[in-house]
Protein backbone atom coordinates (compact mmCIF):
# COMPACT_ATOMS: atom_id res chain seq x y z
CA UNK A 1 0.00 0.00 0.00
CA UNK A 2 3.01 2.30 0.46
CA UNK A 3 3.14 2.88 -3.30
CA UNK A 4 -0.02 4.98 -2.99
CA UNK A 5 2.00 7.64 -1.14
CA UNK A 6 3.74 8.74 -4.34
CA UNK A 7 0.47 9.81 -5.93
CA UNK A 8 -1.08 13.25 -5.55
CA UNK A 9 -4.73 13.63 -4.65
CA UNK A 10 -5.62 14.18 -8.31
CA UNK A 11 -3.82 10.90 -9.18
CA UNK A 12 -5.75 8.96 -6.54
CA UNK A 13 -9.04 10.45 -7.72
CA UNK A 14 -8.20 9.39 -11.29
CA UNK A 15 -7.28 5.92 -10.03
CA UNK A 16 -10.56 5.50 -8.16
CA UNK A 17 -12.47 6.67 -11.24
CA UNK A 18 -10.60 4.19 -13.46
CA UNK A 19 -11.49 1.43 -11.01
CA UNK A 20 -15.18 2.18 -11.52
CA UNK A 21 -16.09 4.40 -8.56
CA UNK A 22 -17.09 8.07 -8.30
CA UNK A 23 -15.19 9.54 -5.32
CA UNK A 24 -16.87 12.25 -3.24
CA UNK A 25 -15.45 15.73 -3.78
CA UNK A 26 -14.84 16.19 -0.04
CA UNK A 27 -12.72 13.03 0.33
CA UNK A 28 -9.17 13.53 1.59
CA UNK A 29 -6.11 11.48 0.62
CA UNK A 30 -6.54 8.99 3.48
CA UNK A 31 -10.15 8.40 2.48
CA UNK A 32 -9.15 7.82 -1.14
CA UNK A 33 -6.47 5.31 -0.10
CA UNK A 34 -8.97 3.44 2.05
CA UNK A 35 -11.43 3.37 -0.82
CA UNK A 36 -8.81 1.99 -3.22
CA UNK A 37 -7.56 -0.77 -0.92
CA UNK A 38 -11.11 -1.68 0.04
CA UNK A 39 -12.11 -2.70 -3.47
CA UNK A 40 -13.21 -6.33 -3.62
CA UNK A 41 -11.11 -6.87 -6.76
CA UNK A 42 -8.06 -5.04 -5.35
CA UNK A 43 -4.75 -6.50 -6.61
CA UNK A 44 -1.73 -4.53 -5.46
CA UNK A 45 0.54 -5.05 -8.49
CA UNK A 46 -2.21 -4.25 -10.96
CA UNK A 47 -3.29 -1.12 -9.07
CA UNK A 48 0.35 -0.05 -8.73
CA UNK A 49 0.79 -0.23 -12.52
CA UNK A 50 -2.41 1.75 -13.01
CA UNK A 51 -1.16 4.48 -10.65
CA UNK A 52 2.24 4.61 -12.36
CA UNK A 53 0.51 5.13 -15.70
CA UNK A 54 -1.69 7.91 -14.29
CA UNK A 55 1.29 9.70 -12.71
CA UNK A 56 3.34 9.38 -15.89
CA UNK A 57 0.49 10.79 -18.00
CA UNK A 58 0.07 13.73 -15.62
CA UNK A 59 3.76 14.58 -15.76
CA UNK A 60 3.84 14.31 -19.55
CA UNK A 61 0.83 16.61 -19.81
CA UNK A 62 2.51 19.09 -17.47
CA UNK A 63 5.66 19.05 -19.62
CA UNK A 64 3.58 19.58 -22.74
CA UNK A 65 1.75 22.52 -21.20
CA UNK A 66 5.04 24.06 -20.04
CA UNK A 67 6.54 23.65 -23.50
CA UNK A 68 3.51 25.26 -25.13
CA UNK A 69 3.67 28.09 -22.62
CA UNK A 70 7.37 28.72 -23.35
CA UNK A 71 6.78 28.60 -27.12
CA UNK A 72 3.91 31.05 -26.88
CA UNK A 73 6.04 33.26 -24.66
CA UNK A 74 8.82 33.16 -27.25
CA UNK A 75 6.37 34.05 -30.03
CA UNK A 76 5.10 37.02 -28.04
CA UNK A 77 8.62 38.18 -27.17
CA UNK A 78 9.68 37.83 -30.79
CA UNK A 79 6.76 40.01 -31.80
CA UNK A 80 7.57 42.65 -29.20
CA UNK A 81 11.36 42.75 -29.31
CA UNK A 82 13.74 44.28 -31.83
CA UNK A 83 17.49 43.90 -32.31
CA UNK A 84 17.91 47.35 -30.77
CA UNK A 85 15.60 46.60 -27.86
CA UNK A 86 13.22 49.52 -28.52
CA UNK A 87 10.14 47.75 -27.22
CA UNK A 88 7.66 50.51 -26.54
CA UNK A 89 8.22 52.70 -29.59
CA UNK A 90 8.20 49.97 -32.21
CA UNK A 91 5.75 47.44 -30.77
CA UNK A 92 2.85 48.64 -32.88
CA UNK A 93 4.97 48.45 -36.05
CA UNK A 94 5.90 44.84 -35.27
CA UNK A 95 2.32 43.89 -34.53
CA UNK A 96 1.19 45.40 -37.81
CA UNK A 97 3.95 43.59 -39.71
CA UNK A 98 3.04 40.25 -38.15
CA UNK A 99 -0.62 40.78 -38.89
CA UNK A 100 0.03 41.67 -42.53
CA UNK A 101 2.39 38.72 -43.03
CA UNK A 102 -0.07 36.32 -41.39
CA UNK A 103 -2.65 37.40 -43.98
CA UNK A 104 -0.19 37.15 -46.88
CA UNK A 105 1.37 33.79 -45.94
CA UNK A 106 -0.14 30.40 -45.02
CA UNK A 107 1.38 28.52 -42.10
CA UNK A 108 4.22 26.23 -43.10
CA UNK A 109 3.44 22.49 -43.27
CA UNK A 110 6.63 20.65 -42.30
CA UNK A 111 5.38 17.35 -43.78
CA UNK A 112 4.05 18.54 -47.13
CA UNK A 113 5.63 21.96 -47.63
CA UNK A 114 8.82 22.91 -49.45
CA UNK A 115 11.00 25.09 -47.20
CA UNK A 116 12.92 26.56 -50.16
CA UNK A 117 9.82 27.82 -51.92
CA UNK A 118 8.23 28.88 -48.64
CA UNK A 119 11.15 31.06 -47.49
CA UNK A 120 11.49 32.51 -50.98
CA UNK A 121 7.81 33.46 -51.05
CA UNK A 122 8.11 34.81 -47.50
CA UNK A 123 10.94 37.13 -48.56
CA UNK A 124 9.00 38.37 -51.57
CA UNK A 125 5.91 39.08 -49.49
CA UNK A 126 7.95 40.79 -46.76
CA UNK A 127 9.55 43.07 -49.35
CA UNK A 128 6.20 43.77 -51.00
CA UNK A 129 4.70 44.76 -47.64
CA UNK A 130 7.83 46.79 -46.82
CA UNK A 131 8.50 44.86 -43.61
CA UNK A 132 11.80 45.88 -42.05
CA UNK A 133 14.33 43.01 -42.50
CA UNK A 134 15.04 43.14 -38.76
CA UNK A 135 11.42 42.06 -38.21
CA UNK A 136 11.44 39.12 -40.63
CA UNK A 137 12.29 36.48 -38.02
CA UNK A 138 9.59 37.84 -35.70
CA UNK A 139 7.08 37.53 -38.55
CA UNK A 140 8.32 34.06 -39.53
CA UNK A 141 8.04 32.42 -36.10
CA UNK A 142 4.21 32.51 -35.82
CA UNK A 143 4.00 30.82 -39.23
CA UNK A 144 6.19 27.86 -38.23
CA UNK A 145 5.11 24.58 -36.58
CA UNK A 146 6.16 23.81 -33.01
CA UNK A 147 9.25 21.74 -33.81
CA UNK A 148 10.71 24.51 -35.97
CA UNK A 149 9.91 27.19 -33.39
CA UNK A 150 11.84 25.07 -30.89
CA UNK A 151 14.75 24.86 -33.34
CA UNK A 152 14.79 28.64 -33.79
CA UNK A 153 14.60 29.04 -30.01
CA UNK A 154 17.99 27.31 -29.69
CA UNK A 155 19.71 29.80 -32.00
CA UNK A 156 22.40 31.97 -30.30
CA UNK A 157 20.93 35.26 -29.09
CA UNK A 158 23.20 37.35 -31.30
CA UNK A 159 21.85 35.58 -34.41
CA UNK A 160 18.19 35.46 -33.40
CA UNK A 161 17.11 38.34 -35.66
CA UNK A 162 19.41 37.36 -38.54
CA UNK A 163 17.00 36.02 -41.15
CA UNK A 164 19.73 34.63 -43.40
CA UNK A 165 21.20 32.70 -40.47
CA UNK A 166 17.76 31.34 -39.52
CA UNK A 167 17.11 30.38 -43.14
CA UNK A 168 20.40 28.48 -43.21
CA UNK A 169 19.35 26.58 -40.08
CA UNK A 170 16.08 25.62 -41.76
CA UNK A 171 17.87 24.40 -44.90
CA UNK A 172 20.07 22.15 -42.75
CA UNK A 173 17.00 20.92 -40.87
CA UNK A 174 15.50 19.75 -44.16
CA UNK A 175 18.88 18.48 -45.42
CA UNK A 176 19.09 20.95 -48.30
CA UNK A 177 22.77 21.28 -49.13
CA UNK A 178 24.24 21.92 -52.58
CA UNK A 179 23.48 18.39 -53.78
CA UNK A 180 19.94 18.57 -52.41
CA UNK A 181 19.28 21.77 -54.34
CA UNK A 182 20.82 20.29 -57.49
CA UNK A 183 18.57 17.24 -57.32
CA UNK A 184 15.49 19.40 -56.86
CA UNK A 185 16.58 21.59 -59.79
CA UNK A 186 17.08 18.59 -62.08
CA UNK A 187 14.16 16.41 -60.93
CA UNK A 188 11.41 18.93 -60.12
CA UNK A 189 8.20 18.33 -62.08
CA UNK A 190 5.33 20.67 -62.86
CA UNK A 191 1.99 19.60 -61.39
CA UNK A 192 -1.25 20.13 -63.38
CA UNK A 193 -2.72 22.62 -60.90
CA UNK A 194 0.26 24.97 -61.26
CA UNK A 195 1.02 27.34 -64.11
CA UNK A 196 4.23 27.30 -66.11
CA UNK A 197 5.09 30.61 -64.47
CA UNK A 198 4.87 28.88 -61.07
CA UNK A 199 7.10 26.09 -62.35
CA UNK A 200 9.72 28.54 -63.63
CA UNK A 201 9.68 30.32 -60.28
CA UNK A 202 10.21 27.05 -58.39
CA UNK A 203 13.01 25.80 -60.63
CA UNK A 204 14.71 29.19 -60.45
CA UNK A 205 14.71 29.03 -56.65
CA UNK A 206 16.26 25.57 -56.64
CA UNK A 207 18.94 26.70 -59.08
CA UNK A 208 19.65 29.81 -57.02
CA UNK A 209 19.95 27.70 -53.88
CA UNK A 210 22.36 25.34 -55.65
CA UNK A 211 24.78 28.05 -56.79
CA UNK A 212 24.46 29.97 -53.51
CA UNK A 213 25.51 26.89 -51.53
CA UNK A 214 28.62 26.60 -53.72
CA UNK A 215 29.35 30.36 -53.53
CA UNK A 216 29.23 30.73 -57.31
CA UNK A 217 29.00 34.41 -58.24
CA UNK A 218 30.43 34.77 -61.75
CA UNK A 219 30.28 33.26 -65.24
CA UNK A 220 33.47 31.21 -64.86
CA UNK A 221 32.10 29.60 -61.71
CA UNK A 222 28.84 28.82 -63.47
CA UNK A 223 30.67 27.38 -66.48
CA UNK A 224 32.79 25.15 -64.24
CA UNK A 225 29.69 23.98 -62.40
CA UNK A 226 27.89 22.86 -65.56
CA UNK A 227 30.97 21.13 -66.98
CA UNK A 228 31.50 19.37 -63.65
CA UNK A 229 27.87 18.30 -63.56
CA UNK A 230 28.11 16.80 -67.04
CA UNK A 231 31.25 14.85 -66.10
CA UNK A 232 29.60 13.59 -62.91
CA UNK A 233 26.78 12.05 -64.94
CA UNK A 234 29.30 9.75 -66.60
CA UNK A 235 30.95 8.54 -63.40
CA UNK A 236 30.00 4.97 -62.33
CA UNK A 237 27.83 4.70 -59.22
CA UNK A 238 30.46 2.76 -57.24
CA UNK A 239 32.91 5.62 -57.75
CA UNK A 240 30.30 8.20 -56.74
CA UNK A 241 29.66 6.24 -53.57
CA UNK A 242 33.35 6.49 -52.70
CA UNK A 243 33.11 10.31 -52.74
CA UNK A 244 29.63 10.51 -51.21
CA UNK A 245 30.66 12.93 -48.44
CA UNK A 246 32.06 15.56 -50.84
CA UNK A 247 30.29 14.75 -54.11
CA UNK A 248 27.86 17.65 -53.96
CA UNK A 249 30.54 20.20 -53.07
CA UNK A 250 32.82 19.54 -56.06
CA UNK A 251 32.13 22.43 -58.45
CA UNK A 252 35.28 22.57 -60.60
CA UNK A 253 35.99 20.03 -63.37
CA UNK A 254 39.72 19.95 -62.63
CA UNK A 255 39.08 19.15 -58.96
CA UNK A 256 36.74 16.35 -60.00
CA UNK A 257 39.23 14.99 -62.53
CA UNK A 258 42.02 14.98 -59.93
CA UNK A 259 39.88 13.02 -57.48
CA UNK A 260 38.72 10.51 -60.10
CA UNK A 261 42.23 9.96 -61.49
CA UNK A 262 43.57 9.54 -57.96
CA UNK A 263 40.87 7.01 -57.17
CA UNK A 264 41.57 4.98 -60.32
CA UNK A 265 45.31 5.09 -59.66
CA UNK A 266 44.86 3.66 -56.16
CA UNK A 267 42.34 1.07 -57.37
CA UNK A 268 44.65 -0.11 -60.17
CA UNK A 269 47.57 -0.33 -57.75
CA UNK A 270 45.56 -2.47 -55.33
CA UNK A 271 44.35 -4.86 -57.98
CA UNK A 272 45.94 -8.31 -57.99
CA UNK A 273 48.27 -8.51 -61.01
CA UNK A 274 47.04 -10.79 -63.77
CA UNK A 275 48.97 -14.02 -64.36
CA UNK A 276 50.64 -13.58 -67.74
CA UNK A 277 51.81 -17.20 -67.99
CA UNK A 278 48.75 -19.43 -67.58
CA UNK A 279 50.69 -22.53 -68.64
CA UNK A 280 52.47 -22.76 -65.29
CA UNK A 281 49.20 -22.88 -63.34
CA UNK A 282 48.68 -26.16 -61.49
Buried (B, 14 or more C-beta within 10 A) or exposed (E): EEEBEEBEEEBBBBBBEEBEBEBEEEBEBEBBBEBBEEEEEEEEEEBBEBBBEBBEEBEEEEEEEEEEEEBEEBBEEBBBBBBEEEEEEBBEBBEEBBEBBEEBBEEBEBEEBBBBBBBBBBBEBBEEBEBBEBBBBBBBBBBBEEEBBBBBBEBEEEBBBBBEBBBBBBBEBEEBBBBBBBBBBEEBEEEEEEEEEEBEBBBEBBBBBBBEBBEBEEEEBBEBBEBBBEBBEEBEEEBEEBBEEEBBEBBBBEBBEEBBEEBEEEEEEEEEEEEEEEEEEE
